[in-house]
Amino acid sequence: MKRFIHWFVGGLLVAAFWVSLPADPGRRETPAFRPDYVRGHDDLNGRWQMRFASDAETPLVHAASMVELPDGRLRAFWFAGKREGGPDVGIHSAVFDPRAARWSEEERVITREQIRRQWGRHVRKLGNAVPVLDDDGRMRLFVVAVSFGGWAASRLVALESDDLGASWQFDEALIASPFLNISTLVKTPPIHYQDGTVGLPVYHEMVGKFGEILRLDRDNRIVDKERIGHGRKAIQPLVLVDGPKQATALLRNEDEDNQGMLYRSDSLDGGQDWSPLYGSRLTNPSSAVGGVVLSPGHWLVVANCNPKERDDLCMRETWDSGVTWSDRFYFHNRHRWRADDVAEPVYLEMISEEVANTLEAENPELIRRRVEHNKCHAKGCEFQYDYPYVLQASNGDVHILYTWNKSAIRHAWLPAGSARGGEG
Amino acid sequence: MISEWICALVLVALVLRLAARLPLPWRVGLAGGMLVAALLPFPYGLSGWVLSYLSHFSVSSGLLALVAIQHRLTGHYWLPVWQLRAVCVLLVVLALWFYPMSLGSSYVDPYALGFGDVAFSGVLLLMGLLAWLYRAYASCLVLVVAQLAYGANLLHSDNLWDYLVDPWLVCWAAGWLVRDRLLVRRERRHRRAAGEQPVTAPASRVAGQGS
């Protein structure tokens, strides 16, 4: 009997070994990216149109993202509530129709209570959300959810929608860290692989501050995970796919000893290995970066372009995969008021000008009040333009969403083939 | 639901440890009460709240909780102490390497291996075979059950590490080792005071019955 038990246990060990071998072919094979630039549409000599995607009904909005729908419209998401991290913060959404050049009414599509109920776990607050549209029309949304503590204790939950983002059903929480599964956040656009898996750029900011790519299959199972950077240096990796094997990640700098520029890392093997972080030559004050690949080597990057504050927002362009950069366009530039807080009347005058330069702004007075509430204090007021998210639609249009003074989500749209440069 | 069950087992084991001095009927009642309280649906059940904060317990923790519950209710300990000692040392040493690396101290990410890696599975097989050669069947079975659970995707995690270890298991192992050392020291002191020959390791002692 003892002999039988001995060999039986040995057999079980071998069986368990076979079971634990990677079944997913994607895990065994070398991955290859699916570049999604639109061929023949990398001309930026057009006129930007500025609109608000949000309606200012909610006091605070932040961290917009978007996805192109099969019919060419855009669906945007952002979080909104009375204050960042507040219990009332939910995920809001609106749809932009480029044919009518209009945004739909803003809607609250996901609430904290909904995720709490469907997940069966306590949810204290919600944060950034990033959408993915699958080839079959199913939409997935990856949302930062916190059960306790601050953003460093974030977890990622995946929700699914069968009606292109109008309503959502909780699917599962992604387990991406071995320590209480905390400190995984998302901000930047997903990338795609040729085998149909999706690469979700994420970052950690509890013990270490570093980026990663979670490779997910259709069922939101994590197939693989690759690290971009380590230690406490950089977060929010923006992955620019240049070819099936080439990609570059630009990361927001969190290194206290080496501030003032974005970090960069490169991969030449489909994202399996990333080079050590190095300076990208892009000045930045440790704020989020958005960008898109227009054609191989031709990238567009939107970010704050100074080493100190988030009071400007510029678009920079490279034709040589980031070896050299040129300032292409400034959406905002308030560097003259950088040294001190701006007196409230002067500030609100400038805000009114920006609202006036925004097409079809529905309620300018409410927007002004929101900005005053969010950005003015006893000593004066500050400008803040941050968290850009960039997308090139399949017709070649370039869309940028960013947080405008924490009070509105502003949309910059460059229709493909439009004639003159500038803002309108 | 498996995560909730494992959490419930851990909570029951914890309650039985705290109530170790109560009479058996009381302990049985407490264990039953805790099991029900843990498994009630969220937001009424304890498991949902505990897992909201701690994320999940590994399959190994669940199995160990089962053994602890059986010990507290029957008085018999199924795991030989030498095996438990070896596993605890292994867990603590592993954790000292695994957690700092996985949390970003270097470019190497051992946690990523858990999403499916032939070499990682091979190392587990070698460890299992080593335990098997030493007739440490309990350790073998923990490895087998954790890997089979991973293959069946029983937990929410897609990572084999999450089936094998969790931070609370490591904390428990570290605590057990500290207590083990204290018990060994006390036993040596007693033997010396009684004029007996000192022993190098209390092989006959049963874990958890020292106090």
Contacts between the chains, C-beta under 8 A, distances in Angstrom:
chain1	res1	chain2	res2	distance
A	5	B	137	7.1
A	6	B	132	7.6
A	6	B	135	7.2
A	9	B	132	6.0
A	9	B	137	5.2
A	9	B	140	5.0
A	9	B	141	7.1
A	9	B	144	7.7
A	10	B	129	7.5
A	10	B	132	5.4
A	12	B	140	7.2
A	12	B	141	7.5
A	12	B	144	4.6
A	13	B	125	6.3
A	13	B	128	4.1
A	13	B	129	6.3
A	13	B	132	6.1
A	13	B	140	5.9
A	13	B	143	6.9
A	13	B	144	6.1
A	14	B	125	7.2
A	15	B	144	7.5
A	15	B	148	7.7
A	16	B	124	7.8
A	16	B	125	7.9
A	16	B	128	7.3
A	16	B	143	6.5
A	16	B	144	4.4
A	16	B	147	3.7
A	16	B	148	5.7
A	16	B	151	7.8
A	17	B	121	5.5
A	17	B	122	7.4
A	17	B	124	7.0
A	17	B	125	4.2
A	17	B	128	7.7
A	17	B	147	7.2
A	19	B	147	5.6
A	19	B	148	5.7
A	19	B	150	7.3
A	19	B	151	3.4
A	20	B	116	7.9
A	20	B	121	4.5
A	20	B	124	6.9
A	20	B	147	4.3
A	20	B	150	5.8
A	20	B	151	6.2
A	20	B	160	5.8
A	21	B	116	7.3
A	21	B	118	6.1
A	21	B	121	5.4
A	22	B	115	7.6
A	22	B	116	2.9
A	22	B	117	6.5
A	22	B	118	6.9
A	23	B	116	7.2
A	24	B	116	6.3
A	27	B	115	6.7
A	27	B	116	4.4
A	27	B	117	7.9
A	120	B	41	7.2
A	120	B	42	4.1
A	120	B	48	5.3
A	121	B	42	6.8
A	121	B	48	6.2
A	121	B	51	6.3
A	121	B	52	4.3
A	122	B	43	7.5
A	122	B	48	7.5
A	122	B	49	6.3
A	122	B	52	3.8
A	122	B	53	7.7
A	123	B	52	8.0
A	147	B	52	4.6
A	147	B	53	6.2
A	148	B	52	7.5
A	148	B	53	5.6
A	155	B	55	7.5
A	172	B	156	6.0
A	173	B	156	6.4
A	175	B	55	7.0
A	175	B	56	7.1
A	175	B	156	6.1
A	175	B	157	4.1
A	175	B	158	7.0
A	175	B	159	6.4
A	175	B	162	6.1
A	177	B	102	7.2
A	177	B	103	7.4
A	177	B	111	7.2
A	178	B	98	7.2
A	178	B	99	6.8
A	178	B	102	5.1
A	178	B	111	5.0
A	178	B	114	8.0
A	178	B	159	7.5
A	178	B	161	5.6
A	178	B	162	6.7
A	178	B	165	7.6
A	178	B	166	7.7
A	178	B	167	7.7
A	179	B	99	6.2
A	179	B	102	7.3
A	179	B	103	6.0
A	179	B	167	5.8
A	180	B	53	7.5
A	180	B	54	5.9
A	180	B	55	4.8
A	180	B	167	6.8
A	181	B	55	3.8
A	181	B	56	7.0
A	182	B	55	7.3
A	204	B	103	7.4
A	204	B	104	6.0
A	206	B	103	7.4
A	207	B	103	4.4
A	207	B	104	6.3
A	208	B	103	5.4
A	208	B	104	2.3
A	208	B	105	6.6
A	209	B	104	7.3
A	210	B	104	4.7
A	212	B	109	7.9
A	221	B	158	4.8
A	222	B	115	5.6
A	222	B	158	4.6
A	222	B	159	7.1
A	223	B	115	6.5
A	223	B	116	7.6
A	223	B	158	7.9
A	224	B	112	6.9
A	224	B	115	5.6
A	224	B	116	7.8
A	225	B	109	6.8
A	225	B	111	7.3
A	225	B	112	4.5
A	225	B	115	6.1
A	226	B	112	7.2
A	227	B	104	7.7
A	227	B	107	5.9
A	227	B	109	4.8
A	227	B	112	7.4
A	229	B	107	8.0
A	230	B	104	5.1
A	230	B	105	6.7
A	230	B	106	5.4
A	230	B	107	5.1
A	231	B	104	6.4
A	231	B	105	7.0
A	232	B	104	7.8
A	276	B	107	7.3
